[in-house]
Every structure is written in C-alpha cells, then in structure tokens.
C-alpha cells in the first residue's frame, strides 16, 4: 500500500547543486505526495545526496548509466505503476519547475489525464532565457503541433501531470524516444488514445547552478522523430 496516490518523478544527472533545494520546496508545499528520484549514476554525487534525502515518502531509484530522459521517466513510471500510484508528476531537478505551482496542477487531476504546465500561454512566463532559446522552444512546439495535428501550446514542457490510465497507454504504445522528444511523444499518445488534455500556465526559471542537458543530438532526435510521426499521420493515418 502506497502512502499517497501521487508520485512525483524527478530524473537526475549531475544535479548535486540543486536537488536538495527542490525536494525541500516540494515538502514545504505540504502536499501529500511521494517523490521518486531517478538517478543515472551521476558522477558529481547526486545519487549520494538523493540517498541522504530518502525517507518514508522520498525514494531513490539508481540506474547504472546515463540513459536519457525518456528511459529515466519510463523506469520511474514502471516503479510507481508496480506500487499502485494513481497520478504521476514529471518535474526537473534543476529548479526550473517551481514546486510552489504544483498544487495548482494537482487540482486538475480529476478532470484530465494529462495536465501540461505551459510556458507559452496567457499567465505563463519564462525567466532568464536568451531570445535564441525562446525561439527554439517556440518553434519546436509549433513544428510539432503542425506535424502531428496537436493544438497545444507547449508540447516540450517537462512539467506535467499524468493519470495512471495514460501511463498504461504509454507502456502499451512502446514509447522509445530518449531525449526531450519524449515529451512530444507522450502528448501524441494521449491524443491518439483520446485522453483528456488540458494546459495550465507555469513560470519557468532557467537554472542557476549546473549545466543544461540540451544538446544538438537531442534536438535532432526530436526533429527526426516528429517528422517521421507527421509523415505517418498524413500517409498512413496513424
């Protein structure tokens, strides 16, 4: 029997400077949630910090190697699925996703299978990003929206709430994307399975410590996969 129906899954790789603060801010919100830290054998000692934070409502899953965002989330979802959680939250460990906004997202859980924390809608904000990064994010969402026929305004957002039913859909669909394209693929799965999707505005704050995991390889994977899915949608109606 789990202590809460909600599991916050936080993948980590070299987030020693940020992890403790994020966990403490989640706890300060007084939410009845459990937390699972999924660490990919971080060389900076993040895994040891995660172990020091473990308690009856905070758990740690150690993975042998850096395997990417998608596989880390799938490992966390599988862990939570086996333990009977009903709702799953995706959240970054770098402080860019504000734990103080989590209660507002959780309020929507009975009305949707996927709650997208959206930067690019009225009420949403992005702090400390250069224009180039904003354009990449907005163009990526626009491109994916057109290619996949999805009307949502922030397909790459990593701050979101998923129902257990959608988690089951994700595993049945054999999601394979490794990088940030995973977020696009999850929305696509939800739409194909006719799950209810809603958006809520969030404030995204660029990390102040550590380095971003974004790379050209990750951007290319997302573009390549999205183009393929768009082609399949148009030609094969998939």
N, C-alpha and C positions, 0 to 999 in steps of 0.2 A: 504494500500500500504506500503510495507516494504522499508526501506531506502537503503538496499543493497540486492544483490541476494545471498550473502554468510553469513551463520550463524556459528560462532564458538561456539560449545557447550562444556562447562567446568564443569564437575561434581565436587563437593567439599564435603569433610567431614574432619573437623579439619585441615584446610589449612590456618589458620589466619596469619601464619608467611610468607606465600608465595604468596597469591592471589594478593595483590596489585602490587607486582613486575611483575607478569606475565601479568596482564592487561595493565600496563603501557608500557611494552615491546611490546605487540601487537600494541598498539596505536602508539608507536614510529616508527613502521614499515611503517606508513602512508598508510596502506591498507584500502580499502573501504569494511570493514566487520562489521557486527553486532556481538555482543557477548551475549551469554546467560549463566549465571552462575546458575547451578542447585545444590542447597544446601540441604543436607539431615539432616537438623536440627542439625547442628554441635554444640556440647556443648562448643567449645572454642571461639564462637563468630564470626565464619566465615560468617554466614548469615548476621550479622550486618555490617561487612566490605563490603560484597557484595552490600548491600543496599546503603552504602555510595558511592560506585563506580557507581551506576546507573546513566545513562544519556540517551539522545535520541538514542544512539547506543549501550548501555550496559543495559541488562535486567537481572532480577533475578527471578528464579522460586524456591519457597520454598516448600520442601516436608516434610511431618510430621515426618518421621522416616528414619533411615539408612536402605535403601532397596537394596543396592548393585549397582555395576557399570552398569550392563545391564539395569535394570529398570530406573536408572537415565538417561542414554542416550536415552532410549525409550521415557521417559517423555519430554526430550529436543527436540527430533526429532518430536514428536507429536505437541509440541508448535510451532516449526518452520514450520512444514507442514501446520498447520492451517493458518499461516500468509504468505504463498506463497514463502518461500525461495527456491532457485533452487539448492544450494550446501550447504553441512554441513561438518564442520570440527570437528573431535574429538581431544581434547587436554587435557592433565593432568594439574592440578593446582599447581603442586609441583615444577615446574621449570625444570623437566627432559626433556620436549619437548621444543626445542628452538624456540621461536616466530620468530626469525630472519630467520628461514628456511621456514616459511610459504609461502612467495612469490613464492619460487621455486615449492612448492606443488601446489599452485593455478594456476601456469602456465600450468599445465597438465589437468585442469578441462574440457577443451573442447575435450580432446582425450580419456577420461576414465570415467567409472562410479565409480571406486574405486582406489584411489591412496594410496598405502601403504608406509608410512615412515619406511624404512627398516634399521635396525642396522647391519644385517649380510649379507652385500653385499659390493663390492668394493666401497669405498668412505664413507661407514657407519662406525660409531665409537661408543664405549661405554666408558664413563669415570667414574672412581671411583667405579666400581663394583668388588667384590671379584670373584675369579675363580669359586666358587660354584654357585653363582648367574648366571654367564655367562653360565655355563654348563646346569643349569636348564632351562634357556630360550632357548638355542640352541637345547637341547634335546626335549623340549616341541614342538617346531616348527617342528623338524624332525619327531617326532612321529605322529603329526597331519598331516603332509604332506603325509606320507606313508599311514596312516589310511584312509584319505579322498581323496587321489589321487590328491593332490594340489601341484603345482610346486613352490610355492612361499617361500621366504626365511625368512620371519618374520611374521608368522600368528598371533602372540600375540601382535604385536606392537599396541599401543593405539594412535599413531599419524597418522591420515589418513583423507582423503577427500572422501566424498560420494555424489553421484548425487541424485537429487530428485527421479529419477526413481528407484534407488536402495533402497532408504528409503521406497518407496511404496512397493517394493518387501519384505523388512524386515517385515513390518506390515502384509502383506498377508501371510507370512510364519510362523507367530506366534512364533517369536524368544522368548525363555524362559530362556536362561542361565543368571545367576545372576552375577557371578564373571568374571574373565578375560577370561574365555572360551567364553564369549560373542563375543570377537574379532574374535575367530576362527569361530564361528557360522556365523558371518556376511560374512566372506570370502566364506564360504561354500554356503551360499545363493546366493551370487553374481556369483559364478561359476556355480551353478545349473541353474540360470536364464540367463546364457550366457552373463553376463555383462562384459565389458572390464575392466581388472585389470592390473595396472602397478605398479612398485616399484620405489621409489626414495630413495637415501641414506640419512640418517639423523645421527646427532650426539646426542646420548642420554647421559645425565649427571645426575648422581644419586643426589637425593635431598640433600640439606644441612640443611634443617630445617623440623621438623615434623617427623612423622613415616610412614613407608610403610604400605599399606593396605593388602599386600600379606599375606596369611595365609595358613596353611595346608588344611583347609576346601576348600579354593578357588582353590588350586592346585588339590585337589581330585575331585572337581566338574568338572574342565576342563578335567582331565584324563578320568573320568567316562563318560562324555558326548561324548568326542571324540571317545572313544572305542565303544560306542553304535552307533554313526553315521557311523563309519567304518564298523561295523557289518552289519548295514542296507544297506550300499552301496554295500557290497560284496554279501549278501544273497538276498536282495530284489531289488537291482539296483536302490536305491533311492538316 
